[in-house]
Structure formats: C-alpha cells, structure tokens
Amino acid sequence: MQQKAPRRTRERILELSLRLFNEFGEPNITTTVIAEEMNISPGNLYYHFRNKDDIVNSIFTQFEGEIERILQVPDGRRSNIEDVWLYLHLMFELIWRYRFFYRDLNDLLSRNRKLELHFKQILAHKIKVAKQLCEDLRSEQSLEASDAQIDAMATNMVVVATYWLSYEYVRNPRKYTEQQSMADALARGCYQVLSQIGPYLRGETHLLFQKLSEEYLKKLT
C-alpha cells in the first residue's frame, strides 16, 4: 500500500493541475495554488514534482501519448471523407482536453525547450497525416488537386486546428469555459478545417461533404 500512495498522489496532482491550467491559464497558476487546492504542503508537492515545469512536462507526456494514437491513418485501405471527419473530431476533442497547451502555446514554447522541440514534431506529424488523407482522397478520384495544393491544404488544416481555440478565446473570452459554447466552437473548428478541402472534392465525396456540412451548420444555428 505504501508503494501505491505516492503514485495516486502524483496522478491527483496532474489531474488537478490540468484542470486549473485549462480553467485559468497556465501562467496564472503556481505550485502554491496547486498545493493549496490539493490540501497538501508545498513540500509534499515538491516530493512528486521539482517545479511547475515538471508538472507541465508530465502532462505533456500524457498528451503526446494520446495524440500519437490519434495520428494514425487506417491500415489496409485508403482514407475517405468520413475518416477525415472522424479524425478531426477526435483531434479537436483532444485539443479541448489539453486546451491550455494551445491557448498558451507561444508563451509555453518560449520558455520550455522540451515543449518547443516536441511540439514541432507533433505539428510535422499532423501535416504528414493531413497530407496522407488528402492523397488518399485523390487516389480514389474524390479530390482533384496538385501536390503543391495538397501541401498547402495540409498546412492550412493544421494551422487552423492549432490556433482555433486561441481565436475562439479572443472572439468571446467570457464564454470560453461554458460547455455548450465551447462545444459549438469545436464544431465550428471541425467545419473550418474541413472546408479547406471542400472546393477540391469531386463526385459523391463532394455531395457527402455538402450533406455533412449542412447538418453541422444546422446544429450551430
């Protein structure tokens, strides 16, 4: 039992820290605040984590593991537009779960070397996956675009997804923590990302895209 207790406390610290970072922004939360919310002494907190950066890096390790599982294209077949839609949903759900990374991204990267290096790798992987999804659609003659256009689409999709929550926060900061408001914001984000490839879709895939888009827009209105 004594061996398990530290691990449970460590997990609770990470869970609480993630919630506080998400609600109030990482720059506004100190280890003192975390210890007070945990109802433990600062010394007990430092037994598990050396400093706040150690907490942030541990949360990022969790995030990195989850995003690597999402960034997988279907095996044994080419992707279709529904795969793209599902991929975006899962990605935005993960972004929301770890939203402080995206909201405070520039500030975090400027002072955390590990995050700077690893987030670059994540962005590169996201672009690679987006490019693969577009190329699969092109192989099925569902998308008509040149290699250069696909490169631009993949980059634009990742840029919009990466900074969408920052845009939504600036757009309406007082509703940033409201569940329904953010659910709508994430839905808009999925639509905005997917709309990058809409003009290039052809045939039944284009019709399906229009149908999915119309259903989404009705929910938002």
BELZI-V861452 format. One record per residue. N is the residue number from 1. RES is the residue in one letter. OMEGA is omega in radians with two decimals (999 if undefined). BURIAL is b if it has 24 or more other C-alpha atoms within 12 Angstrom, else e. Layout:
n | res | omega | burial
N | RES | OMEGA | BURIAL
N | RES | OMEGA | BURIAL
//
This chain:
n | res | omega | burial
1 | M | -3.12 | e
2 | Q | -3.14 | e
3 | Q | -3.10 | e
4 | K | -3.06 | e
5 | A | 3.13 | e
6 | P | -3.13 | e
7 | R | 3.12 | e
8 | R | 3.11 | e
9 | T | 3.13 | b
10 | R | 3.14 | b
11 | E | 3.11 | e
12 | R | 3.10 | b
13 | I | 3.14 | b
14 | L | -3.14 | b
15 | E | 3.14 | b
16 | L | -3.12 | b
17 | S | 3.11 | b
18 | L | 3.14 | b
19 | R | -3.13 | b
20 | L | 3.10 | b
21 | F | -3.13 | b
22 | N | -3.05 | b
23 | E | -2.98 | b
24 | F | -3.10 | e
25 | G | -3.09 | b
26 | E | -3.13 | b
27 | P | -3.07 | b
28 | N | -3.10 | e
29 | I | 3.12 | b
30 | T | 3.08 | e
31 | T | 3.09 | b
32 | T | 3.10 | e
33 | V | -3.14 | b
34 | I | 3.13 | b
35 | A | 3.12 | b
36 | E | 3.13 | e
37 | E | 3.10 | e
38 | M | -3.06 | e
39 | N | 3.06 | e
40 | I | 3.13 | e
41 | S | 3.05 | e
42 | P | 3.12 | e
43 | G | 3.10 | e
44 | N | 3.10 | e
45 | L | -3.09 | b
46 | Y | 3.03 | e
47 | Y | -3.10 | e
48 | H | -3.10 | b
49 | F | -3.09 | b
50 | R | -3.09 | e
51 | N | -3.11 | e
52 | K | 3.11 | b
53 | D | 3.11 | b
54 | D | 3.09 | b
55 | I | 3.14 | b
56 | V | -3.13 | b
57 | N | 3.12 | b
58 | S | 3.07 | b
59 | I | 3.13 | b
60 | F | 3.09 | b
61 | T | 3.06 | e
62 | Q | 3.14 | e
63 | F | -3.10 | b
64 | E | 3.11 | b
65 | G | -3.13 | e
66 | E | -3.09 | e
67 | I | 3.09 | b
68 | E | 3.12 | b
69 | R | 3.13 | e
70 | I | -3.05 | b
71 | L | 3.09 | b
72 | Q | 3.08 | e
73 | V | -3.13 | b
74 | P | 3.12 | e
75 | D | 3.00 | e
76 | G | 3.11 | e
77 | R | 3.09 | e
78 | R | 3.14 | e
79 | S | 3.04 | b
80 | N | -3.04 | b
81 | I | 3.10 | b
82 | E | 3.03 | e
83 | D | 3.13 | b
84 | V | -3.13 | b
85 | W | 3.13 | b
86 | L | 3.12 | b
87 | Y | -3.14 | b
88 | L | 3.11 | b
89 | H | -3.12 | b
90 | L | -3.13 | b
91 | M | -3.12 | b
92 | F | 3.07 | b
93 | E | 3.12 | b
94 | L | 3.09 | b
95 | I | 3.13 | b
96 | W | -3.13 | b
97 | R | 3.12 | b
98 | Y | -2.93 | b
99 | R | -3.11 | b
100 | F | 3.09 | b
101 | F | -3.08 | b
102 | Y | 3.12 | b
103 | R | -3.07 | b
104 | D | -2.96 | b
105 | L | -3.07 | b
106 | N | 3.14 | e
107 | D | -3.13 | e
108 | L | -3.10 | b
109 | L | -3.10 | e
110 | S | -3.09 | e
111 | R | 3.13 | e
112 | N | -3.05 | e
113 | R | -3.14 | e
114 | K | 3.13 | e
115 | L | -3.14 | b
116 | E | -3.10 | e
117 | L | -3.06 | e
118 | H | 3.14 | e
119 | F | 3.03 | b
120 | K | 3.12 | e
121 | Q | 3.12 | e
122 | I | 3.12 | b
123 | L | 3.13 | b
124 | A | 3.12 | e
125 | H | 3.10 | b
126 | K | 3.14 | b
127 | I | 3.12 | b
128 | K | 3.13 | b
129 | V | 3.12 | b
130 | A | 3.11 | b
131 | K | 3.12 | b
132 | Q | 3.12 | b
133 | L | 3.12 | b
134 | C | 3.13 | b
135 | E | 3.08 | b
136 | D | 3.10 | b
137 | L | 3.12 | b
138 | R | 3.12 | b
139 | S | 3.10 | e
140 | E | -3.12 | e
141 | Q | 3.08 | e
142 | S | -3.12 | b
143 | L | -3.12 | b
144 | E | -3.11 | b
145 | A | 3.09 | b
146 | S | 3.08 | e
147 | D | 3.14 | e
148 | A | 3.13 | e
149 | Q | 3.11 | e
150 | I | 3.08 | b
151 | D | -3.14 | b
152 | A | 3.12 | e
153 | M | -3.11 | b
154 | A | 3.12 | b
155 | T | -3.14 | b
156 | N | 3.12 | b
157 | M | -3.12 | b
158 | V | 3.12 | b
159 | V | -3.13 | b
160 | V | -3.13 | b
161 | A | -3.08 | b
162 | T | -3.04 | b
163 | Y | -3.10 | b
164 | W | -3.12 | b
165 | L | 3.05 | b
166 | S | 3.09 | b
167 | Y | -3.13 | e
168 | E | 3.12 | b
169 | Y | 3.11 | b
170 | V | -3.10 | e
171 | R | -3.10 | e
172 | N | -3.04 | e
173 | P | -3.08 | e
174 | R | 3.13 | e
175 | K | -3.03 | e
176 | Y | -3.10 | b
177 | T | 3.12 | b
178 | E | -3.00 | e
179 | Q | -3.10 | e
180 | Q | 3.12 | e
181 | S | -3.14 | e
182 | M | 3.05 | b
183 | A | 3.08 | b
184 | D | -3.13 | b
185 | A | 3.12 | b
186 | L | 3.08 | b
187 | A | 3.09 | b
188 | R | 3.12 | b
189 | G | 3.09 | b
190 | C | -3.13 | b
191 | Y | -3.11 | b
192 | Q | 3.12 | b
193 | V | -3.10 | b
194 | L | 3.14 | b
195 | S | 3.09 | b
196 | Q | -3.10 | b
197 | I | -3.10 | b
198 | G | -3.09 | b
199 | P | -3.08 | e
200 | Y | -3.11 | b
201 | L | -3.09 | b
202 | R | 3.00 | e
203 | G | -3.08 | e
204 | E | 3.12 | e
205 | T | 3.09 | b
206 | H | 3.11 | b
207 | L | 3.11 | e
208 | L | 3.09 | e
209 | F | 3.12 | b
210 | Q | 3.13 | e
211 | K | 3.13 | e
212 | L | 3.14 | b
213 | S | 3.13 | b
214 | E | 3.12 | e
215 | E | 3.13 | e
216 | Y | -3.09 | b
217 | L | 3.09 | e
218 | K | 3.12 | e
219 | K | -3.09 | e
220 | L | -3.13 | e
221 | T | 999 | e
//
